[in-house]
Amino acid sequence: MTERSTGRPSGGPFMVLGAVGIVFGDIGTSTLYAMSAVLQADTSGGGAVARPLVYGMVSTIVWSMMLIVTVLYVRLLLRADNDGEGGLLALVGLLRQRLAPGRVLAVVSLLGVFGAAMFLGDSVITPAISVLSAAEGLELLDPSWSHVVVPFAFAVLVGLFVIQRFGTGRIGRLFGPVMVVWFVSTALWGALAVAKEPSALEALSPHWIVLYFRDEPLIAFLSLGSVVLAVTGAEALYADLGHFGRRAIARAWVFVVLPALVLSYLGQAAAVAGSSTAVGNPFFAIVPGWARLPMVVLATLATIIASQAVISGAFSVVHQASRLGFLPHLRTTHTSRHHARQIYLPAVNWTLGLAVLAVVLIFRSSASLASAYGVAVTSTITVTTLLYLTYRWRRDGRVSPGFLVGAAILLVELVFLAANLPKVRSGGWLPLGMGAILVLTMTTWRAGQRRIEAARADTEGPVEDLVPRIRATEAGLARVPGTAVYLTRGPGVVPIALDAMLDLNHVLHTTTVLLSWESVDVPAVRRDERVAVDVLDDPTDGIVHVHATFGYRERPDLLAVLEQAIPLAEGELDHVDLDRAIYFTSVPVVKFSPRSGMPRWRQRIFLTLVRLSPDPVDVLRLPRERTISVGREMPW
């Protein structure tokens, strides 16, 4: 894969509108809480904040967006695509294609697992902090409504997770227009505030950052832990590359989102510099009194859209992780007939929903959640940058300009990460704890699966021995009419179910299909490259091996694979009626074993994941009335 544009016509106004609605919901609503969180770094104890301090803070926010979002994500990362797809796991897949097995590949995989885990931790915090920050606007309408903030946010979030199973195809059409209204409104209020205090425009000059760090080094350093909140959602730009394309995302950012964000932050700077009362909630402080209630409603809608985008992203990450072998396959529902990427994972939805609601009840305010959010965002961005630098080094084989720019930005990110370390005790423990649990879960699943694969390799014989074995026992072997499809773990392997039919039942169907499949490190596989067919030995034996290849974003459709294989099988499958074929799945049975090389506590985690995994008959959408599962205990 080369660093390139996706090649799709993605720069039109409708694609830009869609990108504004879906891609930028998270970063677009960061104006609700980022400036407020940064102001908390001021340890002076007074209500007012000195003008140079405010300008230094806002200048740091603006130039952090320019450096991380514009340069790193829009200019560099959006050009590093995996067959047109983006995102952290897509980058991992891109690297796995280029790296030989070894320590470097192991480190890359571990970084990918950690980054995915932190993104999922981010997916818990984003809905909570976004909806809470919007609901806190009620306090400015009437201070006596402060007790309503948490119940209001709770109710909105419950409704958000309840509707996930219906899909968002219809309401998704409203995302773009709503977010356009949101960005226009935030830009308008910011511009009006700047018009009253034109000196706020000085904050655009980066020299205020130098003065800020020179005069208040401790405050400036600590504030970086909150400044990073202004770039939250940057990962969504990369993750949605395949859906909207580089041009649409870049144009939406440069012409719509970035100007609106800059005007909003400048307006908040003007308000804070001119009034100590604006420090508590600078976003709503620049909104006129008559417009605050409509802005609370609009902010709630915008944060719902931001949360929806993050939830959908969590579904995609878990789905990709399962296809890449880091998590068990989960029951997946496709909520749209036209868009394969619109999926719903019930287990992920309800686990995520309960976690988000618990976070709201524990922290109860956006300010309290800011520390947790900063750690999650910084960790995810840093991991993505590390993987990008590894990719550039492997691809270019030299220190290229893109590598140097990425390395310089990585140094800045490491400073952001260091500034977040003091916040671990005040909330940063939340994403780190969730990340540790998820990393442990994914690495345990991966390790357990490898042990089972090794045990099956010792148990299941090579397919080359199948025909000679059948002929050696042909006298006692009954050939029954019909077609049997045996699902096998990989090419060249005799599955457990077929082995049992031969050894225990001494039965073989006249047409026997060994069907194997694999997921590879590309998003999708071309149809003409998906299926390979091999007729074993003498065609009269009626044994055909079919192997299918799927991308990590695709759902395996084995019935469609068999239909595609029929004309490729040298006439051996021409008479097959798939509506009457019998399917056999092989199920390795694993139990707790004190002699296993895996520690007991990890065995318990793995066995729990195995029990929670859905029936492969459901996952593969096989006809249950014609599917037989054969199990065998595996020593692991």
N, C-alpha and C positions, 0 to 999 in steps of 0.2 A: 504494500500500500504506500502511496506517496502522499505527501502533504499537498492537498489540492482543494478546490471547491467541489461541492457535491455535484455540480453539473446540472441541477434541476432548475427550472425557471422559477426562482424563489424570491425575486425582488419586487414583485408587483404589489399594488396597494392592498389587496385582500390578504396576501401573505404577511405583509407588514402589520396589518390590523390584527391578524391572528396571533402574531408574535407578541404584540403589545399586550394582548389579553391573556395569553397563557404563559409566555416565557418570563415576563417582567413583573408578575404579580407580587412576588416575594420582595425583590429589591425595590419595587415601586412603593410598597407600603412601609419600607424601613424608615421613611421620614417621620412616621408616627412615634418612633421610640429612640432612634439612634442619637439625635442631638440631645435629648433628655438624658440618655445614659452617659454621653460624653461629658455633659455638664456636672455630673456627679463626681468627676475626678477633681473638681475644684474643692480643695480642703480648707478654704479660707473661713468657712463657717458662716459667712454672711449671706444675705439674700441676693445681693447684686453681684454680678461678675464683671470684672474689669474689661473694658473694650478690647485692648490688645489680646487678652486671654481668649475672648470670644472669637475674634478674628483668626487667631492662631488655630483654635479648635476647628472652625469651619473650613479654613484653608487646608488643614490636614485631611478632613473628610473629603473635600472636593478632589484633591490631588491623589488621594488613595483610590477613589473611583476611577480617575484617569489612568493611574498606573496599573491597577489590578484588573479592572473590568475592561477598559478600552484597549490597553496595550496587551495584557496577558491573555485575556479570554477572547476578545473580539479580534484582535490582530493576529495572535499566535495560535491559541488552542482551537479556534473555529476552523483553522486550516489543517489541523491534524485529525483527519477523520478515518474511521475504519469502514471502508466501503460506503461512505456517506453518513455514517452514524457517529455520534459523539457521546461524551460522558466518560466518567472515570472507568467504568468496567469495559467500555469500548476501547479505551486506551490500554487497559490491561490485556485485552484480547489482541490488540495490535502488537504489543510487545511480546506476547506469547508466541506469535507467529515468527518473530525475529530472533528469539533467544533459544539456545539449545538448553536441554535439561541440565541443571546445575544450581549453584548457589545464587547466581544473579536472578535466575528465573524464580527461585524460591522466595527471594527477597521481594521481587516485583509482585508476586502473587500475594505475599503477606501484606505488602503495602496496599494492594488493591482491596484485600479483605478489610483492613483497618479503615481505609477511606470509605468503603461501602458502609461499614458499621457506623462511622461518624455521620455519614449522610442520613442514615436511618435515625440516628439520635437527633439530628437536625430536624428530621421529619416529625418528631414528637414535639420539639420546642417551637417550631415555626407557627403551627396553628394556635398554640397556647398564647404566645407573646403577641401575635398579630391581632387576634380577636380581643384579647385583654386590652391592648393599647387603643383599639377603636372604642371599646366600651367605656374606657376611662374618660372619654370626652363627655360622658353624661355628668361627671362631677363638675365640669365647668358650667354646664347648664344650670345645675342646682346642686350645691354641696351636700344636701340631704339625700341625694341619690347615690351616694358613695356605696351604700350597702347593696345596691342593685347591680353593681358592676360585675361581680363574680357570678351571680345567678344568671345574668343576661348572657355573659360569655359562655357559661356552661350550657345554656339552652341552645345557643347558636351552634356550638360544636357538636352537641348530641344530634341535632338535625342534620349537620353536615355529614357525619359518619353514617347515619341511617339511610340517606339517599344514595350512598355510593353504589349499592347493589343494583340501582336502576340505571346506572351509567350517566354520563354528563353530556351526551351527544347533543341533546336539544338545548339545554340551558347553556352549553358551551358556546353557542352562537352569540350569546349576549356578553360573553367575557370581554371581547375586543371593545365594543362600544362603551361598556361600563368603565373599563380601564382607561379609555381615551378621555372620558368625562373626568375620571379621577386625576389623571395627569394634567389636564387643562385647568382643573380647579386648583390643584396644589401649586401649579405655576402661577396662576392668577393671584392667589393670596400672597404668594412669595413676592411677586412683582409689585403689588400694592404696598407691602411692608417695606420693600427696598425704596420705593418712590418716596416714602415718608422719611427714610433714613438712607440717602444715596451713598453715604460713606461706607455702607456695608459691602459695596462692590469692591472695596479694597481687599476684602478677604480672598479674592480670586488670585491675588499675587502670592506666589510661594514664599516670598521673603518673610511673611508672617509666621510661617512654620519655623524658620530659622530663629526668629525672635522668640517665638513660643518656647522652643527647646532651650534657648540660651537663658531666658529669664526665669522659666518655671520648669526645670528639667524633670523633677519628680512628677509633677502634675501632668506634664506632656507625655512622659513615658506611660504612666498609668492610664491616661486617657486613650492610648492606642488600643487597649483591650476593649474599648467600646467603639472606637472609630471603625473597627472592622465590621461592626453591625451595618454600616452604610453600604457594604459590598455583599451582604448576605443575599443569596439567590443568584450569585454570579455563576455557580455551578449549573444552574438551570439553562443558561445560555448554551453551554456546551452539550448538556444532556439532550436538549431539544433540537440539536443540529439536523438530525435526520428528518424531523417532522416539518421544519420550516425552511431549512437551508441557510447558508451563511449570509447571503445578501439581505434577506428579509430581517434576520436578527440584527445584523450590523446597522441597517438603516433605521430600524425601530429604536435602537439604542442611541444612535448619533442624533437623529432628527426629532425624536419624541421624548424618550425616557430621560436621557442625560440632561437636556436643557431644563426639563420640569424639576428634576431632583436638585439641580444646582440652584435654580430660582427659589425652591422651597427652603433649602438650607441657608441661602443668603437672607431670605426673609426672616427665618428664625433667628439668625444672628442679629439682624436689625432690631427685632423685638426684644431679645435678651439684653442687648447693649443699651436699649432705651428704657427698660423697665425690669425691676427685680421680680415682679409678679409673674413674668413670663417664664422664669426658670423652671418651674414645676412641670409645665406642659407647653413647651415652645411651639409645637405644631398647631394646637388649637388656639394659642395666643394670637396668631396672625390672622385667624378667621374672625370676621365681624360677628358680633353677637347674634344678629338676625339669621346668619348662615350656619351657626354651629350645629343646630339640630339636623338640618339636611346633610351637613358634612359628617356627622356621626353615622347617619344612615349610609351615606356613600362610603365612608371608611369601613363600615361593617361589611358592605358588599365587596369592597376591594380586598379586605382581609380574608373573606370567604373564598374569593377567587385565588388569592395567594395560597391559602391552605389547600384548596383543591388541587392546585398544580403540584404542591409538595407531596400530597397523598398519592396522586397518580404517579409521581416520580418514585415513591417508595414501592408501589406495586411493580413498576418496571425494574427497579434495582433487585428486588427479591426474585422476580421472574428470571432476570438475567443470571443472578447468582445461582439459582437452581439449575439452569441450563449449563452453566459452566462447572457444576459439580461442587459448589460450596454450600449448598443447602438442599434439603430434600425437595422433591417435586410437590407442589401444593396445588390444591384444586383451584383451577383458574376458569373464570367465566369471561368470555369476550362479549362486551356490552354493545358492540357495534358490528353490523354486517359488512360495513364498508371500510372501517379502520381497524386493522389487526392490533394496533398498539393500545387501543382502548380496552383495558382489561380490569377485572375485579377479582381480588383474592380475598375471600371471606376471612380466612384466618389472620391475614395481615391487617385487614381493615379493623376487625374488632380488637385485636391486640394493640394496634396503634391508637384506636379510639380510647380504650381504657387507660392507656399510658398518658395520652394528652389530657384527659379529664383529671387524672391523678395529679399531674403537674400543675394544672390550674388550681386545684384545691390546696396543694402544698405551698405554692409560691404566691398566689392570689394577686399579683400585680406584674406589669411588664417590667418595671424597674428591678424587681427581685429576680426576674428571669434573665436580665441582660447579661449577667456574668456567665450563666450556663450557655447562653446563645453564642457569646464571643468565642468560647473555647471550641464549640462544635464547628463554627464557621471557619475559624483559623486553621483547625486541624485538617478539615476537608480540602481547603484551598492549598495548603502546604503539601499534602500528599499528591494532589493532582499535578502540582508544579514539579515535584520530584520525579513523577512518572513521565511527565513531558520531557524533562531534561534527559532522562534515560533514553527515551525514544529518539530525541534529536541526536544524541551521541551515537546511538546504534545506526541511525539512518544516514547521517552525514559522515561519520567517522572522523570528525574534526571539530574544532571549536568554531562553530558558525556564528554569524551575527544573532540569529534567533536564539541560539544556546546562551550567548553572553547576556542578552536582554533577559531571558528567563532566569538565569543564574542571579542577576542583579535583583530581580523582583523577589526571588527566593530569599535573599538576604533580608529584604524588607519584611517579608512574611515571617521570617524567624524572629525578627524584633517584635512583630505583632504577637507571635506565639509566646514569647518571653513576657510580654506585658500582660498576657492573660493568665500566666501561672499563679500570681497572687490571688486570682479569683476562683481558684479551685475550691477553696474552703467555703466560699460564699455562694456557690451554685455551680461552679465548673465541674464539680464531682458528678453531676447528673449525666452529661453526655459522655464523660470518661467512663463512668460506671456502666452505662448502657453499651458503650462501644466495647468495653472489655468483655461483657457478657456475650455480645454478638460475635466478636472475634473468636472467643472460646467455643461458641456454638458452631461457627462455620469451620474452624480448623478441626474440631472434633468430628464433625460429619465427614469432612474430607479424609481424615486419617482412618476413620472406621470403614468408609467405602473402599479405600485402598486395601485394607486388610481383607475385606470380603472378596474383592476382585482377585487378590492373590490366592485366597482359599479356593475360589471357583476355578482359577487357572489350574490348580492342582487336582481338582475334582473332575472338571469337564475336559474331555479329550479333544484333540484337534480334529477338525472336520475332514482332513485328508484321510483319516483312518475310518471314516464312516462307511464308505462304499465297500471296502474290503471286509469290514466287520459285518455288514449286512449279508454279503455273499457267503461268508464263512458260516453263518447261521441260517441260511436261506431255507434249509429243509424244515426247520422248526419255526419259521417266521410266517405269520399270516399277513397277506397283503389285502387290506380292506378297501373297498371303493370309496372315492371321495377325496377331498383336499384337506390337508391339515397344515396349518401355519404355526410354526414354532418360533416364538420370539426369543432371540438370543442376545446376550450382552455385547457381542462384538463379532466381527467377521472371523471366520476360521475356528469357531468354537461349537461343539455339540452341546446344546442346552440341557439343563437338568431334566426337563420334561420329556424330551426325546430319548434321553438315556434311560429314563424310567419306563417308557413305553417299550423299548427294545428289550431291556433286561427283565422286567417284571411281567409285562403283558404279552411280549413277543408279537407285537402288532406294528405294522407300518402301513400308512395310507398309500394308495397308488400314486398320488401326487403329494409330495412333501416339500414345503417351502420353509427354508430357514431365513427368517427375517431379522436383520440387525440394523441398528441405526446409531448415529452419533451426532452430538452437537459440536460444532467447530467454532473457532474464535473469530467468526465474521457474523455480521447481523443477519444476513440472508444468503441463501444459495440459489443460483440460477436453476430453473426447472430442468434444463437439459443436462445439468451436472448433478442432479439430486440422486438419481437411482443408478445402481450398477447391478448387473445380473450375471451370475455364473452357474452354468449347468454342470453339475458334478459328474465327472467321469462319463460312463456310457449313458446316453440320454434315456435308454430304456429303464433305468433305475428310477426315473421320475423324481429325482431330488434336485431342487433348484435353490441356490443361495441368492437372496436379494439383500443388498445393502443400501441404506438411505442416509443421506447427509443433510442436516438441518443447521441453519444459523441459530445463534443463541437468542434471537428475538422471535423465532418462529415456533409455532406449536406443531409437534409431530402429528401428522395425519397419515397413519399407516395404511388405512384402506385406500387412500388416494395413491400411496406409493405402490401398492399391489396392482392397482389399475394401470399405472404407468409402466410397471414391470412386465405385464403380459405380452406386449408386442416385442419385448427385448429378449424373450426367453427361448428363442429358436423353436417355437411351436410347442414347447413343453407345457405352457400355461394357457394355450388357446381354449381349451375345454373347461377351464376353471370357472365355477360360478361362485363369486365372492359372497353372495347372499346365502349360500349353504355351507361355506367353508367353516371348519372348526378351528378355533384358536387356542393355543396352549401357551401359558406364561409360566416362567420358572421363578420361584420365589425362594431366595436363600433365607433360611431360618437361623437367626442368631440369638444366642442366649448368653447370660452372664457367665463368664469363664474365669476362674482364678488363675488359669495358666495363660491367659492372653497377655500379650506384651503391652496392651493398653492399660493404664492405671484404672482401678476400680471405679473411681468417681467419674472418669471420662467414659467408661463403659456405660454407666447409668445414664449419662447425658445422651449418648448415642442411641441406646435402646429406647429411651423416651422419644427421641426424634423418629425412630423407626415406627414406633406405635402410633405416632401422630401423623405419619405420612398417609396420604390417601391410597386407596386401592388402585394399583396400576391399571386395572380394567377401566376405571373411571378416567384416569389421567390420559390414557391412550385412546379413549372413546371406542373401545371394542364392544361388540354385541355380547352382552352378559349371558344371554341364553345359549350362546354357542362358544363360550370361553371357559376353559378348564385351567385352573391354577394348580401347579404341582410344586410342593415345597420340599426342601431338604436341609437338614441342619448343617451349618457350616462351622468347622473348627477355626476360630479366628483369634 
